[in-house]
Amino acid sequence: MHANYALYWMNTLYISYDGMTDPLGQSQVIPYLIGLSKKGHSISIVSCEKSERFKKSADFIKQLLEANSISWHPVPYSELPSIFSKQLNLIRIQGVSKNICSENKIELIHCRSYMAALIGLKLKNKLGIKFIFDMRGFWADERIDGNIWNIKNPIQKSLYSFFKKKELEFLNTADYTISLTENAKKEILSWKPFLTKEIPIEVIPCCADLNLFTQKNIDLKKQEELRSDLKLNKDNFVISYLGSIGTWYLLDEMLDFFQCLLEKKVNAKFLFITPDDKNTIISKAVAKGISKDQLIIHSASRNEVPLYLSLSVISIYFIKPLYSKKASSPTKTGEILSLGIPIITNTGIGDSDKIITDSGAGMLINEFTIEEYNRIISQIDVFLNIDNRTITDASKKYFSLEKGIEIYDRIYAKLSSKKITR
């Protein structure tokens, strides 16, 4: 701790609709909260846990949190049909959260995304407790952009309207708002209610644990063993994709890119590090004339991901460039760059255009066409001569977990009524 450092200690309740046993909870919640706990903040977590993941990982998560003096209050995630499930989950989370507030003299409620913010707003209005809206993106717009809700459906249209009104209420009422991107912050501040009213808003992207995602941790013997297990040789030109293949990610377009790459590099292999069903990927690839032998599809635990990624020379992800994606900060970006692996992605996603252009740590696709894919592919060999430090420096500049924790700590300090000077 720095000399003359002023520690503003906060008794904080962190509410998350996502589970701590979810991969997202382990990568994008727990590391931050451990860092804040080490800075002296007292933290309690309420999270909604899915049964299978809870059975598998609950003991590990509990021990990890207890070792870092964090109190965890998991509630079961309801398996009822969607609308009833969400209502029941909110009731459960709210009941537990209210009890914690009254029993532990909670001074700050830190809410991850919109569902949690519904509870944080109620508790702030009822109990006068300070409230952070950690928005994590334009949630209601994501539901429309991702075809999860249909604006032509009267019920879903009313849900969209409800959450857009709540979004403004969260922004107006929160003692602080956290945005994942500068692009989203700029968008929010352009909205009519905030042209004349200043709101406290800070940007913290999805940070990466640079101590986990580093070449220093790659055991070369294990790397060779994994290469052998996956039937790769050192002549293979391996591109990787990390994460789920879901709502936002353009699998067809990524496979089209790979097909173009195979025309230039017949030894190319496409490594998918994903928990999703491999048959979905294989069937789409085969339909495009890509042999399944040119694909490698494996799931990996969080601690295994760096080793799998280290087999690739470049990593790729294409995302639908929709309105809601102004607020998107893919977790994988910082993790991949931290390993010194450059990225190929498309324009129009969060702050990626600026980060990749300014840092030179990747290549940007402007449109999803064969001509554009070939333009990028023609530059790959020259681009791969880039100094590895250029890539890792970009991860440190934009995605350092320590920097993210420092910003959260400063926000907590501004909201604290206590001051202890060390």
Secondary structure, DSSP 8 states (H G I E B T S, - for coil): --TT-EE---EEEEEESS-TTSHHHHHHTHHHHHHHHHTT-EEEEEEEE-HHHHHHHHHHHHHHHHHTTEEEEEEE---S-HHHHHHHHHHHHHHHHHHHHHHHT--EEEEEHHHHHHHHHHHHHHH--EEEEE--S-HHHHHHHTTSS-TTSHHHHHHHHHHHHHHHHHHHH-SEEEES-HHHHHHHHTSGGGSSS---EEE----B-TTTSSGGG--HHHHHHHHHHTT--TT-EEEEEES---SSB-HHHHHHHHHHHHHH-TTEEEEEE-SS-HHHHHHHHHHTT--GGGEEEE---TTTHHHHHTT-SEEEE-B---GGGGG---HHHHHHHHTT--EEEESSSTTHHHHHHHH--EEEE-SSSHHHHHHHHHHHHHHTTS-HHHHHHHHHHHHBHHHHHHHHHHHHHHH-S--EE-
